[in-house]
Amino acid sequence: MNIIFKKKITVLAVIMLIITGIIFNVSAVFKFNPKPAYGKRYLSLSQIATYYGMQYSQGPTIGTLRSNYSLLTFTHKKKLFKFNGRKVNLLMPVAKFGTSLAISEDDFKKLIDPILRPIAVNAHKVYTIVIDPGHGGKDNGAGKGIYEKNVNLQIARRAKKHLSSLGYRVLMTRSGDQYLSLSARNAYCERNKGDLFISIHANAASASVRGIETFILVPAGYKSSNGGSRARYNTGNKCDNNNALLGYEIHNEILKSTNGIERSMKHAQFAVLKKSKVPAVLIETGFLSNYKDKKLLASAWYQEKIALGIAKGVLSYHQRMYKAWKK
């Protein structure tokens, strides 16, 4: 890693750690009072606000946690909430205890806390980034005329260029139009000692649907954001907290870079996420079944914006890993 890059990371990371310490005066002896709802343990947002030293306000159905740097907005009975304006899906619906809304304890531990506080994730080195262009070879993926496999590869190449310029070691599961099994993609990452795994895809649905989605692995015992069966424990679940932070940072930076339509950050049981031994994210960059998204995804300038967002998301995530990286 080049010296200029190391200095840049050091300065940014120190600033991040100082800011975080100012924002959250978290008491080590604070004790929550969990209550049951929807078959799970729930924590009131008023308690969480006290824990973080944030302000809590609530209307009939909306509750907000606010600090100088963060704003979280929750809606009673809904899973979708907003974190600094970005749409994120909770594992369980928001409940209500008396005058305070509440979220599940696992949503607090595996989603909210990791995004808010660097010490809530497992610090690790971030040097080798494995980018996985989805599909390939006989598997075209979504799209007609413009195939997903080609769009994925083009974005991946651009992301590799940006990340390499920052000093990272960047590898791709495929560099051309090859077919790879899903297990081979994870095996490639493990064999090359990857520190992060980023899978790039494009979506398809009805012609009116468009926008960007980011997926992380669903924790064991919960359903994917789009429903289905409850997930069992998988290899990737050892990275639940880090997945949350990585997913949010990349989702946020792609949307900032593209100013695209947001369809939220979600949980899923995709095979490449389940089998990953390192923090992993799967990005759906748009819908090839939608005319406007298809036109954007086919253009070099928009692919460049997505790639830049991915690189900035990795860089932002890396700042949270400063303690381990320094060692």
C-alpha positions as CSV (number, residue, x, y, z in Angstrom):
1,M,0.0,0.0,0.0
2,N,1.6,3.3,-1.0
3,I,2.6,5.9,1.6
4,I,0.3,8.7,0.4
5,F,-2.7,6.3,0.7
6,K,-1.6,5.3,4.2
7,K,-1.4,8.9,5.4
8,K,-4.8,9.7,3.8
9,I,-6.4,6.7,5.6
10,T,-4.8,7.6,8.9
11,V,-6.0,11.2,8.9
12,L,-9.5,10.3,7.9
13,A,-9.8,7.4,10.3
14,V,-8.5,9.5,13.3
15,I,-11.1,12.2,12.5
16,M,-13.8,9.5,12.3
17,L,-12.8,8.0,15.7
18,I,-12.7,11.4,17.4
19,I,-16.1,12.4,16.0
20,T,-17.6,9.1,17.0
21,G,-16.3,9.6,20.5
22,I,-17.9,13.0,20.7
23,I,-21.3,11.8,19.3
24,F,-21.7,8.8,21.5
25,N,-21.0,9.1,25.2
26,V,-22.0,5.5,25.7
27,S,-22.1,4.3,29.3
28,A,-20.5,0.9,29.9
29,V,-22.9,0.2,32.8
30,F,-26.1,1.1,31.0
31,K,-28.7,-1.7,31.1
32,F,-31.6,-2.0,28.7
33,N,-35.0,-3.3,29.8
34,P,-36.1,-5.6,26.9
35,K,-39.7,-6.4,26.4
36,P,-41.4,-9.0,24.1
37,A,-43.1,-8.2,20.8
38,Y,-43.6,-10.2,17.6
39,G,-42.0,-13.2,19.4
40,K,-38.7,-11.3,19.9
41,R,-36.9,-9.1,22.5
42,Y,-37.4,-5.4,21.8
43,L,-35.7,-2.3,23.0
44,S,-37.4,1.1,23.2
45,L,-36.1,3.9,21.1
46,S,-36.1,6.1,24.2
47,Q,-33.7,3.7,25.9
48,I,-31.5,3.6,22.8
49,A,-31.4,7.4,22.7
50,T,-30.3,7.5,26.4
51,Y,-27.6,4.8,25.6
52,Y,-26.2,6.9,22.8
53,G,-26.8,10.3,24.3
54,M,-29.0,11.2,21.4
55,Q,-32.3,13.1,21.3
56,Y,-35.5,11.2,20.9
57,S,-38.8,12.6,19.7
58,Q,-42.0,11.0,18.7
59,G,-45.3,11.7,17.0
60,P,-48.3,9.3,16.8
61,T,-46.5,6.9,14.5
62,I,-43.0,8.3,13.8
63,G,-40.1,8.3,16.1
64,T,-36.7,9.9,15.5
65,L,-33.2,9.5,17.0
66,R,-31.1,12.6,16.4
67,S,-27.5,13.7,17.1
68,N,-25.4,16.4,15.5
69,Y,-24.3,13.9,12.8
70,S,-27.1,11.3,12.6
71,L,-30.8,11.1,12.1
72,L,-32.8,7.9,12.3
73,T,-36.5,7.8,11.5
74,F,-38.7,4.9,12.4
75,T,-42.4,4.2,11.6
76,H,-44.7,2.1,13.8
77,K,-45.4,-1.4,12.4
78,K,-43.0,-0.8,9.5
79,K,-39.7,-2.5,8.8
80,L,-38.3,0.2,6.5
81,F,-36.6,3.1,8.3
82,K,-34.3,5.9,7.2
83,F,-30.7,6.4,8.3
84,N,-29.5,9.9,7.4
85,G,-32.1,9.8,4.6
86,R,-31.1,6.3,3.3
87,K,-33.7,3.6,3.2
88,V,-32.8,0.5,5.3
89,N,-34.8,-2.6,6.1
90,L,-35.1,-3.8,9.7
91,L,-35.3,-7.5,10.4
92,M,-38.6,-7.0,12.4
93,P,-41.4,-4.4,12.3
94,V,-41.2,-1.4,14.7
95,A,-43.3,-2.0,17.8
96,K,-44.6,0.4,20.5
97,F,-44.2,0.3,24.3
98,G,-46.4,2.9,26.0
99,T,-45.3,6.2,24.6
100,S,-42.1,4.9,22.9
101,L,-41.5,3.0,19.7
102,A,-39.2,0.0,19.9
103,I,-37.0,-2.1,17.6
104,S,-35.9,-5.7,18.0
105,E,-32.8,-6.3,20.0
106,D,-31.1,-8.0,17.0
107,D,-31.9,-5.0,14.8
108,F,-30.1,-2.8,17.4
109,K,-27.1,-5.2,17.7
110,K,-26.7,-6.3,14.1
111,L,-27.8,-3.3,12.2
112,I,-28.2,0.0,14.0
113,D,-25.2,-0.2,16.4
114,P,-22.7,-1.4,13.7
115,I,-23.5,1.5,11.4
116,L,-23.4,4.1,14.2
117,R,-20.3,3.0,16.2
118,P,-17.0,1.7,14.9
119,I,-16.4,-0.4,18.0
120,A,-19.6,-2.4,17.3
121,V,-17.9,-4.2,14.4
122,N,-14.9,-6.5,14.2
123,A,-11.8,-4.6,13.2
124,H,-9.8,-6.3,10.4
125,K,-7.4,-5.3,7.7
126,V,-8.8,-4.0,4.4
127,Y,-6.4,-4.5,1.6
128,T,-7.5,-7.2,-0.8
129,I,-10.8,-6.5,-2.4
130,V,-12.5,-9.2,-4.4
131,I,-15.0,-7.9,-7.0
132,D,-17.5,-10.5,-8.4
133,P,-19.1,-9.6,-11.7
134,G,-22.3,-11.6,-11.5
135,H,-23.2,-14.2,-14.2
136,G,-21.0,-14.8,-17.2
137,G,-20.4,-17.3,-20.1
138,K,-23.6,-19.4,-20.7
139,D,-25.4,-17.4,-17.9
140,N,-26.4,-14.1,-19.4
141,G,-28.4,-12.9,-16.4
142,A,-31.1,-10.3,-16.9
143,G,-31.7,-8.2,-20.0
144,K,-32.5,-8.4,-23.6
145,G,-30.1,-7.0,-26.2
146,I,-28.0,-5.7,-23.3
147,Y,-27.0,-8.6,-21.1
148,E,-26.5,-8.3,-17.4
149,K,-23.2,-10.3,-17.5
150,N,-21.6,-7.6,-19.7
151,V,-22.9,-4.7,-17.6
152,N,-21.6,-6.3,-14.4
153,L,-18.2,-6.9,-15.9
154,Q,-17.9,-3.3,-17.2
155,I,-18.8,-1.8,-13.8
156,A,-16.4,-4.2,-12.1
157,R,-13.5,-3.2,-14.3
158,R,-14.1,0.4,-13.5
159,A,-14.4,-0.2,-9.8
160,K,-11.2,-2.1,-9.9
161,K,-9.5,0.9,-11.5
162,H,-10.7,3.3,-8.8
163,L,-9.9,1.0,-5.9
164,S,-6.4,0.2,-7.4
165,S,-5.6,3.9,-7.7
166,L,-6.3,4.2,-3.9
167,G,-3.7,1.5,-3.2
168,Y,-5.8,-1.6,-2.7
169,R,-5.0,-5.0,-4.1
170,V,-8.1,-5.7,-6.3
171,L,-9.0,-9.0,-7.8
172,M,-12.0,-10.1,-9.9
173,T,-13.6,-13.5,-9.9
174,R,-13.8,-13.3,-13.7
175,S,-12.0,-10.9,-16.0
176,G,-13.9,-12.0,-19.2
177,D,-17.0,-13.8,-20.3
178,Q,-16.5,-16.9,-18.3
179,Y,-19.0,-19.0,-16.5
180,L,-18.4,-19.6,-12.8
181,S,-20.4,-21.5,-10.2
182,L,-21.5,-19.6,-7.2
183,S,-19.3,-21.7,-4.9
184,A,-16.3,-21.0,-7.2
185,R,-16.7,-17.3,-6.6
186,N,-16.4,-17.6,-2.8
187,A,-13.6,-20.2,-3.2
188,Y,-11.7,-17.7,-5.3
189,C,-12.0,-15.0,-2.6
190,E,-10.9,-17.4,0.1
191,R,-8.0,-18.8,-2.0
192,N,-6.7,-15.3,-2.6
193,K,-7.2,-14.1,1.0
194,G,-9.7,-11.5,0.2
195,D,-10.7,-9.0,2.9
196,L,-14.0,-7.9,1.3
197,F,-16.3,-9.5,-1.3
198,I,-18.4,-7.3,-3.5
199,S,-20.8,-8.9,-6.0
200,I,-22.2,-6.7,-8.8
201,H,-25.5,-7.4,-10.5
202,A,-28.4,-5.8,-12.4
203,N,-32.0,-6.6,-11.8
204,A,-35.2,-7.4,-13.8
205,A,-38.9,-7.1,-12.9
206,S,-42.0,-5.4,-14.4
207,A,-41.1,-2.6,-16.8
208,S,-42.2,0.1,-14.3
209,V,-39.7,-0.9,-11.6
210,R,-36.4,0.8,-11.3
211,G,-33.7,1.8,-8.8
212,I,-30.7,0.6,-6.8
213,E,-30.8,-2.0,-4.1
214,T,-28.0,-3.3,-1.9
215,F,-28.2,-6.7,-0.1
216,I,-26.4,-8.1,2.9
217,L,-26.9,-11.6,4.4
218,V,-29.9,-12.0,6.7
219,P,-28.9,-13.1,10.2
220,A,-29.9,-16.6,11.3
221,G,-33.5,-17.0,12.4
222,Y,-34.9,-14.2,10.3
223,K,-36.5,-14.0,6.9
224,S,-35.1,-12.1,3.9
225,S,-36.5,-8.6,3.4
226,N,-38.5,-9.9,0.4
227,G,-39.9,-12.8,2.5
228,G,-39.3,-16.6,2.2
229,S,-38.2,-19.1,4.8
230,R,-36.2,-18.3,7.9
231,A,-32.5,-18.4,7.5
232,R,-30.3,-20.9,9.1
233,Y,-26.8,-20.0,10.4
234,N,-24.4,-19.7,7.5
235,T,-20.7,-19.0,7.2
236,G,-21.4,-15.4,6.3
237,N,-23.3,-14.8,9.5
238,K,-20.0,-14.5,11.4
239,C,-19.7,-11.1,9.7
240,D,-23.3,-9.9,10.4
241,N,-22.2,-6.6,12.0
242,N,-19.5,-5.9,9.5
243,N,-21.9,-6.7,6.6
244,A,-24.3,-4.1,7.9
245,L,-21.6,-1.4,7.9
246,L,-20.2,-2.4,4.6
247,G,-23.6,-2.6,3.0
248,Y,-24.7,0.8,4.3
249,E,-21.5,2.6,3.3
250,I,-21.5,1.2,-0.3
251,H,-25.3,1.8,-0.6
252,N,-24.9,5.4,0.6
253,E,-21.9,6.2,-1.6
254,I,-23.4,4.7,-4.8
255,L,-26.6,6.8,-4.3
256,K,-24.5,9.9,-3.6
257,S,-22.4,9.3,-6.7
258,T,-25.3,8.5,-9.1
259,N,-28.2,10.5,-7.6
260,G,-30.1,7.4,-8.6
261,I,-33.5,6.0,-7.6
262,E,-33.2,4.3,-4.2
263,R,-34.9,1.0,-3.4
264,S,-33.2,0.5,0.0
265,M,-30.7,-1.7,1.7
266,K,-32.1,-5.2,2.3
267,H,-31.3,-8.6,3.8
268,A,-31.2,-11.7,1.5
269,Q,-30.1,-15.4,1.5
270,F,-28.1,-15.2,-1.8
271,A,-25.5,-18.1,-2.0
272,V,-22.5,-15.8,-2.5
273,L,-23.4,-14.0,0.7
274,K,-24.1,-17.1,2.7
275,K,-20.8,-18.8,1.9
276,S,-18.6,-15.7,2.3
277,K,-16.0,-15.9,5.0
278,V,-15.4,-12.1,4.9
279,P,-17.7,-9.1,4.9
280,A,-19.8,-9.2,1.8
281,V,-22.4,-7.2,-0.2
282,L,-24.4,-7.8,-3.3
283,I,-25.4,-4.7,-5.3
284,E,-28.3,-4.6,-7.8
285,T,-27.3,-1.5,-9.8
286,G,-30.6,-1.1,-11.6
287,F,-33.3,-2.9,-13.6
288,L,-32.5,-3.9,-17.2
289,S,-36.3,-4.5,-17.6
290,N,-36.9,-0.7,-17.2
291,Y,-36.1,1.5,-20.2
292,K,-34.6,4.4,-18.2
293,D,-32.4,2.1,-16.0
294,K,-31.3,0.1,-19.0
295,K,-30.2,3.2,-20.9
296,L,-28.3,4.4,-17.9
297,L,-26.6,1.0,-17.2
298,A,-25.5,0.8,-20.9
299,S,-23.7,4.2,-20.7
300,A,-20.1,4.5,-19.7
301,W,-20.6,7.7,-17.7
302,Y,-23.2,6.0,-15.4
303,Q,-21.1,2.9,-15.0
304,E,-18.3,5.1,-13.9
305,K,-20.5,6.8,-11.3
306,I,-21.5,3.4,-9.8
307,A,-17.9,2.3,-9.8
308,L,-16.8,5.4,-8.1
309,G,-19.6,5.0,-5.5
310,I,-18.4,1.4,-4.8
311,A,-14.8,2.6,-4.3
312,K,-15.8,5.4,-2.0
313,G,-18.0,3.0,0.0
314,V,-15.0,0.7,0.6
315,L,-12.9,3.7,1.6
316,S,-15.5,4.8,4.1
317,Y,-15.8,1.3,5.5
318,H,-12.0,1.1,5.7
319,Q,-11.9,4.2,8.0
320,R,-13.9,2.2,10.6
321,M,-11.2,-0.5,10.5
322,Y,-8.4,1.8,11.4
323,K,-7.5,0.3,14.7
324,A,-6.9,-3.2,13.3
325,W,-5.3,-1.8,10.1
326,K,-2.8,0.2,12.3
327,K,-1.7,-2.9,14.1
